[in-house]
Amino acid sequence: MKRRTERGLFALYADDARRADAVVFGRRTDSTRRGFLKHAGLSTMAALVGGVIPFARWMPAGLVPAVFAESDTPFAIPGKDGLTLLNDKPLNAETPPHLLRDLITPTARHFIRNNGNPPERVDVDAWRLKITGAVERPLDLSIATLRRDYEVHELALQLECGGNGRAGFNPPASGNQWSLGAIGNSRWTGVRLADVLEQAGVKPSAVYTGHIGADTHLSGVTGKQPLSRGMPIAKAMDPHNLIAFEQNGAAIHPQNGAPLRLVVPGWPGSCSQKWLTEIHLSEHKWTGAKMAAPAYSVPEYPAVPGTVVDKKAYRTIESMPVKSMITTPANAHRHADHQQPFVIAGHAWAGDQSVSRMEVSIDFGASWLPAIVDEPINAFSWQAWRAAVNFPTHGYYEVWARATDTLGHQQPFSVQWNPKGYLNNAMHRIAVLVGKA
């Protein structure tokens, strides 16, 4: 499988937006984009996007039109359908937004985020999970024992990679250049992590969990872990965290952690250890692989883009920020008749919170229209939303979507840069061409 390297969605505009306008739209100018758009560049841009731009006067300077901003090149992984390859060692692949329309993400459409090599041989009957460390009664459990001795639960839970959206940072941040599709909302079946920990007897001295999986380091060095993260005990005891052995009513996909994994919704997906073999309760913050800054950490203060941040100034990511996605229609959609209402739909989620409001804009954020947002199936499931808009005339439009959570946090147009490209919850936007081709 050929490795594909990504620079990011906005590499052309990273250094000089005005020069990029000249390269893309064929007009060299010293004016700002708004000035540029008043002249020949506007007609060139309109021709490239496929129609006139009715709200061009509100188009932000240096904005890369959404019609150019997404790629959905598919590739083949057994048991997966339509994912976009970002890396093949380790295997990482995301799902284009228009393939995430289902309220429950099919296993075939769930993204893949690996840090090392998955185990080559998996024997479900022989698989063991150990609970060790600061507990009264260390446990050594088979999957059959989990099924038999603990109450089994099925929950729709969203999992999102902490680097989802990394491709949108300028200057580019290192790591897999996820655009929007490192998110999924499958139904997971398993037992509550809290129930197992209570059975083991959590000692008062325990403050953090440490998670260990059966995957191996890419280097091949024996005993070197590719990923071993954890979480504070308070989060670990949340009843929505599962030790899961099924995904959507069947065995978990091998690349999604079969036969046993953690599902810790609302926090970075790296907390949800795949191929789970051990949970260790620690008397201090866990120090496993990729627990130290800058991994899964962000600066405690706004960093100047492109600068180096002292590792002492980082904080570990916990709850993920509010976010939403447009899944209907796909980017660069053509709507034949501007006199007919246009339906937009998608999903929204908000880490440890829920989404209280959704809005859409068709005029580059000059005005906003309310959308209907549904209640989640259960806590930590994403929420479906939909809206109908009317376009005033034919031409090129961008539909922007933004969510607000129950604490009042709202998606921004752009986010503060950080060295590792985490927590990009900038509003999603798609291109819509209105009128007959």
C-alpha positions as CSV (number, residue, x, y, z in Angstrom):
1,M,0.0,0.0,0.0
2,K,1.5,3.3,-1.1
3,R,2.0,5.8,1.7
4,R,0.3,9.1,1.2
5,T,1.8,12.3,2.7
6,E,-0.4,15.3,3.4
7,R,0.7,18.9,3.9
8,G,-2.8,20.1,4.9
9,L,-5.8,21.8,3.3
10,F,-4.4,25.4,3.3
11,A,-0.8,24.9,2.4
12,L,-1.1,27.2,-0.6
13,Y,-2.3,30.1,1.6
14,A,0.1,29.4,4.5
15,D,2.7,32.1,3.6
16,D,0.9,34.8,1.6
17,A,-2.8,34.8,1.0
18,R,-2.6,37.7,-1.5
19,R,0.0,35.9,-3.5
20,A,-2.0,32.7,-3.4
21,D,-5.0,34.6,-4.8
22,A,-2.8,35.7,-7.7
23,V,-1.7,32.1,-8.3
24,V,-5.2,30.6,-8.0
25,F,-7.2,33.3,-9.7
26,G,-4.7,34.7,-12.1
27,R,-4.5,38.3,-11.0
28,R,-1.5,39.8,-9.2
29,T,-2.5,42.6,-6.9
30,D,-1.3,44.5,-3.8
31,S,-4.9,45.1,-2.6
32,T,-6.7,43.1,0.1
33,R,-8.9,40.3,-1.1
34,R,-12.0,42.4,-0.7
35,G,-10.5,44.9,-3.1
36,F,-9.2,42.1,-5.3
37,L,-12.7,40.7,-5.5
38,K,-14.1,44.0,-6.8
39,H,-12.1,43.7,-10.0
40,A,-11.2,41.0,-12.5
41,G,-10.3,38.5,-9.8
42,L,-13.9,38.1,-8.8
43,S,-15.0,36.9,-12.2
44,T,-12.0,34.5,-12.3
45,M,-12.9,33.1,-8.9
46,A,-16.6,32.8,-9.9
47,A,-15.6,30.9,-13.0
48,L,-13.4,28.5,-11.0
49,V,-16.0,27.8,-8.3
50,G,-18.8,27.4,-10.9
51,G,-21.0,30.4,-10.5
52,V,-21.3,34.0,-9.3
53,I,-20.7,34.7,-5.6
54,P,-23.7,36.7,-4.4
55,F,-22.2,37.4,-0.9
56,A,-18.7,38.1,-2.1
57,R,-18.5,41.4,-0.2
58,W,-18.5,39.4,3.1
59,M,-16.0,36.8,1.9
60,P,-13.1,37.0,4.4
61,A,-9.6,37.9,3.1
62,G,-7.5,34.9,2.3
63,L,-10.4,32.4,2.5
64,V,-9.8,29.2,0.6
65,P,-13.2,28.4,-1.1
66,A,-14.7,25.3,0.5
67,V,-15.2,23.8,-2.9
68,F,-11.4,23.3,-3.0
69,A,-11.0,22.2,0.6
70,E,-11.9,18.5,0.8
71,S,-10.6,15.3,-0.7
72,D,-12.5,12.0,-0.6
73,T,-10.2,9.8,-2.5
74,P,-11.1,6.3,-1.4
75,F,-8.9,3.2,-0.8
76,A,-9.5,-0.3,0.2
77,I,-9.2,-1.8,3.7
78,P,-10.9,-5.1,4.4
79,G,-14.2,-4.4,6.2
80,K,-14.0,-0.7,5.5
81,D,-15.8,1.4,2.9
82,G,-14.8,4.8,1.4
83,L,-12.2,5.9,3.9
84,T,-9.4,8.2,3.0
85,L,-5.9,7.0,3.7
86,L,-3.6,9.4,5.6
87,N,-0.9,7.0,6.6
88,D,-0.2,3.3,6.2
89,K,2.5,2.8,8.9
90,P,0.8,3.0,11.3
91,L,-2.6,2.7,9.5
92,N,-4.7,5.9,9.8
93,A,-7.7,6.7,7.7
94,E,-10.7,9.0,8.0
95,T,-14.2,9.1,6.6
96,P,-15.4,11.9,4.3
97,P,-18.3,13.8,6.0
98,H,-20.9,12.9,3.3
99,L,-20.3,9.2,4.3
100,L,-21.1,9.9,7.9
101,R,-24.8,10.7,7.5
102,D,-26.0,7.7,9.6
103,L,-27.0,8.5,13.2
104,I,-25.1,5.3,14.1
105,T,-21.8,5.1,12.3
106,P,-21.5,1.7,10.5
107,T,-18.4,-0.2,11.4
108,A,-17.3,0.0,7.7
109,R,-17.4,3.8,8.0
110,H,-15.7,4.2,11.4
111,F,-12.3,5.9,11.2
112,I,-9.0,4.2,12.0
113,R,-6.4,5.7,14.3
114,N,-3.4,3.5,15.1
115,N,-0.1,4.4,16.8
116,G,1.6,1.0,16.4
117,N,1.2,-2.4,14.9
118,P,-2.1,-4.2,15.8
119,P,-1.6,-7.7,17.2
120,E,-1.3,-10.3,14.4
121,R,-2.9,-13.2,16.2
122,V,-6.0,-12.7,18.3
123,D,-7.6,-15.6,20.3
124,V,-10.8,-14.3,21.8
125,D,-11.2,-17.2,24.2
126,A,-7.7,-16.8,25.6
127,W,-7.7,-13.0,25.8
128,R,-7.2,-11.6,29.3
129,L,-7.8,-8.2,30.9
130,K,-5.9,-7.5,34.1
131,I,-6.8,-4.8,36.7
132,T,-3.6,-3.9,38.6
133,G,-2.1,-1.2,40.8
134,A,-3.8,0.6,43.6
135,V,-6.7,-1.8,44.0
136,E,-7.8,-4.0,46.9
137,R,-8.4,-7.1,44.7
138,P,-6.3,-7.3,41.4
139,L,-8.4,-9.0,38.7
140,D,-7.5,-11.3,35.8
141,L,-10.6,-11.5,33.6
142,S,-11.5,-13.3,30.3
143,I,-14.0,-11.8,27.9
144,A,-16.4,-14.6,28.8
145,T,-16.1,-13.6,32.4
146,L,-16.9,-10.0,31.6
147,R,-20.0,-11.1,29.7
148,R,-21.1,-13.5,32.5
149,D,-20.3,-11.6,35.7
150,Y,-21.1,-8.0,34.9
151,E,-24.1,-6.2,33.5
152,V,-23.8,-5.7,29.8
153,H,-24.7,-2.3,28.3
154,E,-25.1,-1.0,24.7
155,L,-24.5,2.7,24.1
156,A,-24.1,5.0,21.1
157,L,-20.9,6.8,21.9
158,Q,-18.9,9.2,19.8
159,L,-15.2,8.8,19.5
160,E,-13.0,11.6,18.1
161,C,-9.3,11.8,17.5
162,G,-7.7,14.7,19.4
163,G,-6.0,15.7,16.1
164,N,-9.2,15.8,14.1
165,G,-9.1,19.0,12.0
166,R,-5.3,19.2,12.1
167,A,-5.1,19.8,8.3
168,G,-6.8,23.2,8.9
169,F,-3.9,24.7,10.9
170,N,-1.7,27.4,9.5
171,P,1.3,27.0,9.6
172,P,0.8,23.2,9.3
173,A,1.2,21.2,12.5
174,S,3.0,17.8,12.6
175,G,1.1,14.6,12.5
176,N,-1.6,12.9,10.4
177,Q,-3.4,15.6,8.5
178,W,-6.9,14.8,9.5
179,S,-9.5,17.0,7.9
180,L,-12.9,16.3,9.5
181,G,-13.5,12.5,9.4
182,A,-11.6,11.3,12.5
183,I,-15.0,10.9,14.3
184,G,-17.5,8.1,14.6
185,N,-20.6,7.3,16.6
186,S,-21.0,3.5,16.7
187,R,-23.1,1.4,19.1
188,W,-20.7,-0.2,21.5
189,T,-21.5,-3.2,23.7
190,G,-19.6,-4.0,26.8
191,V,-19.4,-3.6,30.6
192,R,-19.0,-0.4,32.5
193,L,-15.4,0.4,33.4
194,A,-16.7,1.7,36.7
195,D,-18.3,-1.7,37.6
196,V,-15.1,-3.5,37.0
197,L,-13.1,-1.0,39.0
198,E,-15.5,-1.2,41.9
199,Q,-15.2,-4.9,41.9
200,A,-11.4,-4.6,42.1
201,G,-11.8,-2.1,45.0
202,V,-10.2,1.3,44.1
203,K,-7.9,2.4,46.9
204,P,-8.2,6.0,48.1
205,S,-4.6,6.6,46.9
206,A,-5.5,5.9,43.3
207,V,-5.6,9.1,41.2
208,Y,-5.2,8.0,37.6
209,T,-5.7,5.1,35.3
210,G,-3.1,3.7,32.9
211,H,-4.2,1.8,29.8
212,I,-2.1,-0.9,28.1
213,G,-2.8,-2.6,24.8
214,A,-1.4,-5.5,22.8
215,D,-0.2,-3.4,19.9
216,T,3.5,-3.2,19.3
217,H,5.8,-0.3,18.6
218,L,6.6,0.5,15.0
219,S,10.4,0.1,15.7
220,G,9.9,-3.5,16.7
221,V,11.7,-2.9,20.0
222,T,10.4,-5.5,22.5
223,G,8.6,-3.9,25.4
224,K,8.4,-0.4,23.9
225,Q,4.8,0.8,23.9
226,P,3.3,2.8,21.0
227,L,0.6,4.3,23.2
228,S,-0.4,4.0,26.9
229,R,-2.5,6.8,28.1
230,G,-4.9,7.2,31.0
231,M,-7.4,9.5,32.8
232,P,-8.2,10.8,36.2
233,I,-10.2,8.5,38.5
234,A,-13.2,10.8,38.4
235,K,-13.5,10.4,34.7
236,A,-12.8,6.7,34.8
237,M,-15.8,6.2,37.1
238,D,-18.3,7.9,34.6
239,P,-20.9,5.2,33.9
240,H,-20.7,5.8,30.1
241,N,-17.2,4.5,29.8
242,L,-17.3,0.9,28.5
243,I,-14.9,-2.0,28.3
244,A,-16.3,-3.0,24.9
245,F,-16.3,-6.3,23.0
246,E,-18.9,-5.5,20.3
247,Q,-19.3,-2.8,17.8
248,N,-22.7,-2.4,16.2
249,G,-23.9,-5.7,17.4
250,A,-21.0,-7.7,16.0
251,A,-17.3,-8.3,16.7
252,I,-15.2,-5.1,16.8
253,H,-13.4,-4.4,13.6
254,P,-9.7,-5.6,14.0
255,Q,-8.5,-2.0,13.2
256,N,-10.9,-0.6,15.7
257,G,-9.5,-2.7,18.6
258,A,-10.8,-6.3,18.5
259,P,-11.4,-8.2,20.6
260,L,-11.5,-5.8,23.6
261,R,-11.1,-2.0,23.9
262,L,-12.0,0.9,26.1
263,V,-14.5,3.5,24.9
264,V,-14.1,6.8,26.8
265,P,-16.4,9.2,25.0
266,G,-16.0,12.9,25.1
267,W,-12.3,12.8,25.6
268,P,-9.6,12.3,23.0
269,G,-9.8,8.9,21.3
270,S,-6.3,8.1,22.6
271,C,-7.9,7.5,26.0
272,S,-9.9,4.7,24.5
273,Q,-7.1,2.1,24.4
274,K,-7.5,-0.6,21.7
275,W,-6.6,-4.2,22.0
276,L,-6.9,-3.7,25.8
277,T,-5.0,-6.1,28.1
278,E,-4.5,-4.1,31.3
279,I,-5.8,-1.2,33.3
280,H,-3.4,0.0,36.0
281,L,-4.5,2.3,38.8
282,S,-1.7,4.7,39.6
283,E,-1.1,6.8,42.7
284,H,0.2,9.6,40.4
285,K,-0.6,10.9,36.9
286,W,0.2,8.1,34.5
287,T,3.5,8.3,32.6
288,G,2.9,5.8,29.8
289,A,3.7,6.4,26.1
290,K,2.3,9.7,24.8
291,M,1.3,11.0,28.2
292,A,4.1,13.5,28.3
293,A,3.8,16.9,26.5
294,P,3.5,17.8,23.8
295,A,1.6,14.6,23.0
296,Y,-2.2,15.1,23.4
297,S,-1.5,18.4,25.1
298,V,-2.0,22.1,24.3
299,P,-0.3,25.2,25.5
300,E,-1.8,26.9,28.6
301,Y,-1.5,30.3,26.8
302,P,-2.1,31.4,23.2
303,A,1.1,30.5,21.2
304,V,2.5,32.5,18.4
305,P,1.9,30.4,15.3
306,G,5.0,28.4,14.3
307,T,6.9,28.9,17.6
308,V,8.3,26.4,20.0
309,V,6.4,26.1,23.3
310,D,8.2,25.1,26.5
311,K,7.0,21.6,27.5
312,K,6.3,22.9,31.0
313,A,3.6,25.2,29.6
314,Y,1.4,22.4,28.3
315,R,-1.8,20.9,29.8
316,T,-3.1,17.5,29.0
317,I,-6.3,17.5,26.9
318,E,-9.4,16.3,28.7
319,S,-12.9,17.1,27.4
320,M,-13.1,17.8,23.7
321,P,-14.6,21.1,22.4
322,V,-18.0,21.6,20.9
323,K,-18.1,20.7,17.2
324,S,-20.4,20.0,14.3
325,M,-20.3,18.6,10.8
326,I,-22.3,19.0,7.6
327,T,-23.0,15.5,6.2
328,T,-25.8,16.4,3.7
329,P,-25.1,17.4,1.1
330,A,-21.5,16.6,0.1
331,N,-19.1,19.5,-0.6
332,A,-19.4,21.1,-4.1
333,H,-23.1,20.1,-4.3
334,R,-25.2,21.6,-7.1
335,H,-28.7,22.8,-6.3
336,A,-30.6,23.3,-9.5
337,D,-33.3,25.8,-8.5
338,H,-32.7,28.6,-6.1
339,Q,-36.5,29.0,-5.6
340,Q,-36.7,25.6,-4.0
341,P,-35.8,25.3,-0.3
342,F,-32.4,23.6,0.3
343,V,-32.0,21.1,3.1
344,I,-28.8,20.9,5.1
345,A,-28.1,18.2,7.8
346,G,-25.4,16.8,10.0
347,H,-24.3,15.9,13.5
348,A,-23.0,17.9,16.5
349,W,-21.2,16.9,19.7
350,A,-19.6,18.6,22.7
351,G,-17.2,16.5,24.7
352,D,-18.5,16.1,28.3
353,Q,-21.4,18.5,27.5
354,S,-24.3,18.4,25.0
355,V,-25.3,20.7,22.1
356,S,-27.9,23.2,22.9
357,R,-28.0,25.2,19.6
358,M,-27.2,24.9,15.9
359,E,-27.0,27.6,13.3
360,V,-26.2,27.9,9.6
361,S,-25.1,30.8,7.4
362,I,-25.1,31.1,3.6
363,D,-23.6,34.6,3.5
364,F,-20.1,34.0,4.9
365,G,-21.3,34.5,8.5
366,A,-23.0,37.9,8.0
367,S,-26.2,36.4,9.3
368,W,-27.2,33.1,10.9
369,L,-30.3,30.9,10.7
370,P,-31.4,28.5,13.5
371,A,-31.3,24.8,12.8
372,I,-33.3,22.0,14.5
373,V,-31.1,19.9,16.8
374,D,-32.2,16.6,18.2
375,E,-31.6,15.3,21.7
376,P,-28.9,12.6,21.8
377,I,-29.8,8.9,21.9
378,N,-28.0,8.7,25.2
379,A,-25.4,10.9,26.8
380,F,-22.1,11.1,24.8
381,S,-23.8,10.3,21.5
382,W,-23.6,12.9,18.8
383,Q,-26.8,14.8,17.9
384,A,-28.5,15.1,14.6
385,W,-29.4,18.5,13.2
386,R,-31.1,19.9,10.1
387,A,-32.1,23.2,8.5
388,A,-33.8,24.4,5.4
389,V,-32.5,27.6,3.7
390,N,-33.5,29.7,0.7
391,F,-30.9,31.1,-1.7
392,P,-31.8,34.5,-3.0
393,T,-30.4,33.9,-6.5
394,H,-28.2,31.5,-8.5
395,G,-24.4,31.4,-8.0
396,Y,-21.7,30.1,-5.7
397,Y,-22.5,29.9,-2.0
398,E,-20.8,28.5,1.1
399,V,-22.9,26.9,3.8
400,W,-21.3,27.3,7.3
401,A,-22.5,25.5,10.4
402,R,-21.8,26.2,14.0
403,A,-22.8,24.6,17.3
404,T,-23.1,25.9,20.8
405,D,-22.9,23.7,23.9
406,T,-24.8,23.7,27.2
407,L,-22.1,25.9,28.8
408,G,-22.4,28.5,26.0
409,H,-19.2,27.6,24.2
410,Q,-19.6,28.2,20.5
411,Q,-17.7,27.0,17.5
412,P,-15.4,29.7,16.1
413,F,-14.5,30.5,12.4
414,S,-10.9,29.6,13.2
415,V,-9.0,28.4,16.3
416,Q,-5.8,29.3,18.1
417,W,-2.8,27.6,16.6
418,N,-1.0,25.0,18.7
419,P,2.2,23.0,17.9
420,K,0.6,19.6,17.6
421,G,-2.6,20.7,15.8
422,Y,-5.1,19.5,18.4
423,L,-8.7,20.6,19.2
424,N,-9.6,22.2,15.9
425,N,-13.3,22.8,16.2
426,A,-13.6,25.5,13.6
427,M,-17.0,25.6,11.9
428,H,-17.5,23.3,9.0
429,R,-18.3,24.8,5.6
430,I,-19.2,23.4,2.2
431,A,-19.6,24.8,-1.2
432,V,-23.0,24.8,-3.0
433,L,-23.5,25.8,-6.6
434,V,-27.0,27.1,-7.2
435,G,-28.5,27.0,-10.7
436,K,-28.4,24.7,-13.6
437,A,-24.9,23.7,-14.9
